Amino acid sequence: MTHIRRLLPEWAPQEAIILAWPHADTDWAPWLETVRGVYLELIRAINRQGTGVLLLIKDSDIEEFLAGDNLGDKVLLLKADFNDTWVRDYGFLTCQSDQGMQPVEYRFNGWGNKFDAAKDNLINRQVLAVLCKLPLVSAELVAEGGALEIDAQGHLLSTALCLQNPERNGPMNLEDYREQFRSFLGAERVSIFEHGHLEGDDTDGHIDTLVRFTPGKGLVVQSAFNRPQDSHYEGLRALVDECRLALPDHQIFELPLPEIYDEGERLPASYANYLINNQQVLCPIYGEEEDNLALEVIAKAYPRHQIVAVNCLPLVRQFGSLHCISMQVPTGTLTDKVIAQLGAGVSIYA
């Protein structure tokens, strides 16, 4: 079967990363400056790799951002109004097509109507589409980028718990999802895992907190092998078994599980929520004893990449991490005008 387009894996060459600058009207308000510090650290790391940053930002925050002594060298500010900063789940995905790099989007409804996402759902059409060479293609299906993981052979991974939340697409069954991913994203094969979920995860078990592909036929899996008494242990062990069954020719790299609480509530801290950015992997750490082991595992899984640790403890206080706040833009997607402006330093898109 031939496909008009195919979703690209995260390790495809990138020209930019999309981020959304935390503002006072988001849930980040109690920790706004601390969280913005994480974003600035991330922007610098992305820029050091030669990758640009497309930064969604409220008009009222632009002057303060430009005045700060904290700028990268390839940042394009995009005036936007948005509900929250989890751009992984509402930013456009990019497929390779006969015409070039094709931006595509699903509908976003706040992870099954849990939160207001009306503004987020408009970001691609109102702000980001104009930056791309090819027009945006929209699907009526509700789905999030964090729920989808794909390799270079078109093998797409997702989770049943997430897809089968009826607040997303009603009673849609898993075979219908598989067909939609084949037709819209060009997936050649779809594996939907039944196990694995982190307490406190509002997404219903996004795959990007659980299982990630590597370019060398590997799978990085958020395990709990280091915590056999943990409430997550059995479910994550069953997930590892599912991975072995679905991809028997892949090497599995198991990550340790941290245990982090905030005011008595378990936080969904995952080391699998990292971002592949060209020749580096930006990895979340949480100030826990498992940090170093997690970095070692990821280094073994990506031996040709530089491993860069980013303190994401402030992010997980709002139940997400590094991958959740970012969306990669493959090389060849953006217009020449945007690329030129990104290369000119820090500026406001006009």
C-alpha positions as CSV (number, residue, x, y, z in Angstrom):
1,M,0.0,0.0,0.0
2,T,1.3,3.4,-0.9
3,H,0.6,6.5,1.2
4,I,0.5,10.2,0.3
5,R,2.2,11.1,3.5
6,R,4.0,9.4,6.5
7,L,4.5,10.8,10.0
8,L,8.3,11.3,10.6
9,P,10.1,9.9,13.6
10,E,11.4,12.4,16.2
11,W,15.1,11.8,15.1
12,A,14.4,13.1,11.6
13,P,16.5,16.3,11.1
14,Q,14.9,19.3,12.7
15,E,14.9,23.0,11.9
16,A,12.9,24.2,14.9
17,I,11.2,23.3,18.2
18,I,7.8,24.8,19.2
19,L,7.4,25.9,22.8
20,A,4.7,28.0,24.5
21,W,5.9,30.6,27.1
22,P,4.2,30.1,30.5
23,H,2.0,33.0,31.4
24,A,0.1,34.2,34.5
25,D,-3.2,32.9,33.3
26,T,-2.0,29.3,33.1
27,D,-1.8,26.8,35.9
28,W,1.9,27.7,36.2
29,A,1.0,31.0,38.0
30,P,2.1,29.9,41.5
31,W,5.6,28.9,40.1
32,L,5.8,31.1,37.1
33,E,9.4,32.4,37.4
34,T,10.7,29.0,38.3
35,V,9.0,27.3,35.4
36,R,10.2,30.0,33.0
37,G,13.7,29.3,34.1
38,V,13.2,25.7,32.9
39,Y,12.0,27.0,29.6
40,L,15.0,29.3,29.2
41,E,17.4,26.4,30.0
42,L,15.7,24.4,27.3
43,I,15.8,27.2,24.8
44,R,19.5,27.6,25.3
45,A,20.1,23.9,24.9
46,I,18.1,23.8,21.7
47,N,19.9,26.8,20.2
48,R,23.3,25.4,21.1
49,Q,22.4,22.5,18.8
50,G,21.7,25.0,16.0
51,T,18.0,24.5,16.1
52,G,15.6,27.4,16.2
53,V,12.8,27.9,18.7
54,L,9.3,29.0,17.7
55,L,8.0,30.5,20.9
56,L,4.3,31.1,21.3
57,I,3.9,34.0,23.7
58,K,1.2,36.4,24.9
59,D,1.5,39.9,23.6
60,S,1.6,41.2,27.1
61,D,4.7,39.1,27.9
62,I,6.8,40.1,24.9
63,E,8.4,43.3,26.2
64,E,9.5,41.6,29.5
65,F,10.9,38.6,27.5
66,L,12.9,40.9,25.2
67,A,14.2,42.9,28.2
68,G,15.5,39.9,30.0
69,D,19.2,38.9,30.0
70,N,18.3,35.4,29.0
71,L,17.8,35.2,25.3
72,G,19.0,32.5,22.9
73,D,20.2,33.3,19.5
74,K,17.5,31.7,17.3
75,V,14.1,32.5,18.8
76,L,11.1,33.7,16.8
77,L,8.3,35.1,19.0
78,L,4.8,34.3,17.9
79,K,2.0,36.4,19.4
80,A,-0.7,33.9,20.6
81,D,-3.3,33.4,23.2
82,F,-3.4,29.8,24.5
83,N,-4.9,27.9,27.5
84,D,-1.7,26.1,28.5
85,T,1.8,25.2,27.4
86,W,1.5,21.4,26.6
87,V,2.2,22.1,22.9
88,R,3.1,18.4,22.3
89,D,-0.6,17.7,22.3
90,Y,-1.9,20.6,20.2
91,G,1.0,21.6,18.0
92,F,0.9,20.3,14.4
93,L,2.6,17.0,13.5
94,T,4.7,16.7,10.4
95,C,4.5,14.1,7.7
96,Q,6.7,13.5,4.7
97,S,4.7,13.7,1.5
98,D,5.2,13.8,-2.3
99,Q,4.9,17.5,-2.1
100,G,7.2,18.0,0.8
101,M,6.8,18.4,4.6
102,Q,3.1,18.4,5.3
103,P,1.8,19.8,8.6
104,V,-1.2,17.9,9.9
105,E,-3.3,18.2,13.0
106,Y,-5.9,16.4,15.1
107,R,-8.6,18.1,17.2
108,F,-7.5,18.7,20.8
109,N,-10.2,18.8,23.5
110,G,-8.2,18.9,26.7
111,W,-7.5,15.2,27.1
112,G,-11.1,14.1,26.9
113,N,-12.8,17.3,28.1
114,K,-10.9,17.4,31.4
115,F,-9.7,21.0,30.8
116,D,-10.7,24.0,28.6
117,A,-8.6,23.8,25.4
118,A,-10.6,26.0,23.1
119,K,-7.7,28.4,22.5
120,D,-5.1,25.6,22.2
121,N,-7.2,23.9,19.5
122,L,-7.0,27.0,17.3
123,I,-3.2,27.6,17.5
124,N,-2.3,25.6,14.4
125,R,-4.8,27.3,12.2
126,Q,-4.5,30.8,13.6
127,V,-0.8,31.1,14.3
128,L,1.4,28.2,13.1
129,A,0.0,27.2,9.7
130,V,1.2,30.4,8.0
131,L,4.8,29.5,8.9
132,C,4.8,26.4,6.8
133,K,5.5,25.8,3.1
134,L,2.5,23.5,2.7
135,P,-1.0,24.0,3.9
136,L,-2.2,22.5,7.2
137,V,-4.3,19.3,6.8
138,S,-6.9,18.8,9.6
139,A,-8.6,15.6,10.8
140,E,-11.8,15.5,12.7
141,L,-10.5,12.9,15.1
142,V,-9.5,13.9,18.6
143,A,-5.9,12.9,19.4
144,E,-2.7,14.3,20.9
145,G,0.9,14.2,19.7
146,G,2.0,12.7,23.1
147,A,-0.3,9.7,22.4
148,L,1.6,8.8,19.2
149,E,5.2,7.4,18.8
150,I,6.5,6.2,15.4
151,D,9.8,4.9,14.0
152,A,11.3,5.2,10.5
153,Q,9.6,2.1,9.3
154,G,6.2,3.5,10.0
155,H,5.5,1.4,13.1
156,L,3.2,3.5,15.3
157,L,2.7,3.0,19.1
158,S,-0.1,4.2,21.3
159,T,-2.1,3.1,24.4
160,A,-5.6,1.7,24.7
161,L,-6.4,3.5,27.9
162,C,-5.9,6.9,26.2
163,L,-7.6,6.0,22.9
164,Q,-10.6,4.4,24.5
165,N,-11.6,7.3,26.7
166,P,-15.1,8.0,25.3
167,E,-14.7,11.7,25.9
168,R,-12.3,11.8,23.0
169,N,-14.0,10.0,20.1
170,G,-17.0,8.3,21.7
171,P,-17.2,4.5,21.3
172,M,-14.6,4.4,18.5
173,N,-12.8,1.0,18.6
174,L,-9.1,0.2,18.4
175,E,-9.3,-1.2,14.8
176,D,-10.9,2.0,13.7
177,Y,-8.1,3.9,15.3
178,R,-5.5,1.7,13.5
179,E,-7.2,2.4,10.2
180,Q,-7.2,6.1,10.8
181,F,-3.5,6.2,11.7
182,R,-2.8,4.2,8.6
183,S,-4.7,6.5,6.3
184,F,-3.9,9.9,7.9
185,L,-0.4,9.4,9.2
186,G,0.8,6.6,6.8
187,A,1.5,4.1,9.6
188,E,2.5,0.7,8.2
189,R,1.8,-1.0,11.5
190,V,0.1,0.0,14.7
191,S,0.7,-1.5,18.2
192,I,-1.7,-0.3,20.9
193,F,-0.5,-1.3,24.4
194,E,-3.0,-2.3,27.1
195,H,-0.7,-1.8,30.2
196,G,1.2,1.0,31.8
197,H,-0.1,4.2,33.4
198,L,1.4,6.6,35.9
199,E,-0.6,7.9,38.8
200,G,-1.6,11.5,38.4
201,D,-1.4,11.4,34.6
202,D,-4.2,13.5,33.2
203,T,-3.6,12.2,29.6
204,D,-4.8,8.6,30.3
205,G,-1.4,7.1,29.7
206,H,0.3,8.9,26.8
207,I,2.8,6.7,25.1
208,D,5.5,9.4,25.4
209,T,5.6,8.8,29.2
210,L,6.0,5.0,28.7
211,V,7.6,3.8,25.5
212,R,10.0,5.5,23.0
213,F,11.7,4.2,19.9
214,T,15.4,4.6,19.1
215,P,16.9,4.8,15.6
216,G,18.8,1.5,16.2
217,K,15.8,-0.8,16.7
218,G,15.5,-0.2,20.4
219,L,12.7,0.6,22.8
220,V,13.2,2.7,25.9
221,V,10.5,1.7,28.4
222,Q,9.5,3.4,31.7
223,S,9.8,0.5,34.0
224,A,9.7,0.2,37.8
225,F,12.3,-2.6,38.1
226,N,13.9,-0.6,40.9
227,R,10.7,-0.4,43.0
228,P,9.2,-3.9,43.2
229,Q,6.9,-2.8,46.1
230,D,5.6,0.3,44.1
231,S,2.0,0.4,43.0
232,H,3.2,0.8,39.4
233,Y,5.4,-2.3,39.4
234,E,3.0,-4.9,38.0
235,G,1.5,-2.6,35.3
236,L,4.9,-1.4,34.0
237,R,6.3,-5.0,34.1
238,A,3.3,-6.1,32.0
239,L,4.1,-3.2,29.6
240,V,7.6,-4.4,29.2
241,D,6.3,-7.9,28.4
242,E,3.9,-6.4,25.8
243,C,6.8,-4.6,24.2
244,R,8.8,-7.8,24.0
245,L,5.9,-9.6,22.4
246,A,5.1,-6.8,19.9
247,L,8.7,-6.1,18.9
248,P,10.8,-9.2,19.6
249,D,13.6,-8.0,17.4
250,H,14.1,-4.8,19.4
251,Q,16.5,-4.3,22.3
252,I,14.7,-3.0,25.4
253,F,16.2,-0.4,27.7
254,E,14.3,-0.2,31.0
255,L,14.3,3.1,32.9
256,P,14.1,3.3,36.7
257,L,11.0,4.9,38.2
258,P,11.3,7.9,40.5
259,E,9.0,8.5,43.4
260,I,7.9,12.1,43.8
261,Y,5.1,13.5,45.8
262,D,3.7,17.0,46.1
263,E,1.5,17.7,49.2
264,G,0.9,14.0,49.5
265,E,0.0,13.5,45.8
266,R,2.0,11.1,43.6
267,L,3.3,13.0,40.6
268,P,3.6,11.2,37.2
269,A,7.4,11.7,36.8
270,S,8.7,9.8,33.8
271,Y,12.3,9.6,32.5
272,A,10.8,8.5,29.1
273,N,9.5,12.0,28.5
274,Y,12.6,13.2,26.8
275,L,13.0,15.2,23.6
276,I,15.3,14.0,20.7
277,N,16.7,17.2,19.1
278,N,19.0,16.4,16.2
279,Q,22.2,15.0,17.7
280,Q,21.2,15.4,21.3
281,V,18.6,14.0,23.7
282,L,17.2,16.4,26.2
283,C,16.4,14.3,29.2
284,P,14.2,15.2,32.2
285,I,15.7,14.8,35.7
286,Y,14.0,15.4,39.0
287,G,16.6,15.7,41.7
288,E,16.1,12.1,42.6
289,E,18.6,9.3,43.2
290,E,17.4,7.5,40.0
291,D,18.5,10.5,37.8
292,N,22.0,9.2,37.1
293,L,20.9,5.7,36.3
294,A,18.2,7.0,33.9
295,L,20.7,9.2,32.1
296,E,23.0,6.1,31.7
297,V,20.2,4.0,30.3
298,I,19.3,6.7,27.8
299,A,22.9,7.1,26.8
300,K,23.1,3.4,26.0
301,A,19.9,3.6,24.0
302,Y,21.2,6.6,22.0
303,P,25.0,6.1,21.7
304,R,25.3,8.6,18.8
305,H,23.6,11.4,20.7
306,Q,24.8,13.8,23.3
307,I,22.8,13.4,26.5
308,V,21.7,16.7,28.1
309,A,20.0,16.7,31.5
310,V,17.3,19.3,32.2
311,N,15.8,19.7,35.7
312,C,12.1,19.2,35.1
313,L,10.9,19.0,38.7
314,P,9.0,22.3,38.3
315,L,7.2,20.8,35.2
316,V,6.1,17.6,36.9
317,R,4.3,19.7,39.6
318,Q,1.7,20.3,36.8
319,F,1.8,16.6,35.9
320,G,3.9,16.8,32.7
321,S,7.5,16.9,31.7
322,L,10.0,17.9,28.9
323,H,8.5,16.2,25.9
324,C,5.0,17.4,26.8
325,I,6.0,21.0,26.5
326,S,7.7,20.7,23.1
327,M,7.0,19.8,19.4
328,Q,9.7,19.3,16.8
329,V,9.5,20.8,13.3
330,P,11.4,18.7,10.7
331,T,13.8,20.3,8.2
332,G,12.0,21.6,5.1
333,T,8.7,22.4,6.8
334,L,9.0,26.2,7.4
335,T,9.0,28.9,4.8
336,D,12.2,30.6,3.7
337,K,11.1,33.8,5.4
338,V,10.7,32.0,8.7
339,I,14.1,30.3,8.4
340,A,15.8,33.6,7.6
341,Q,14.1,35.3,10.5
342,L,15.1,32.5,12.9
343,G,18.7,32.9,11.7
344,A,18.7,36.6,12.5
345,G,18.5,36.3,16.3
346,V,15.6,37.0,18.6
347,S,12.7,38.7,16.9
348,I,8.9,39.0,16.7
349,Y,7.2,37.4,13.7
350,A,5.4,39.8,11.5
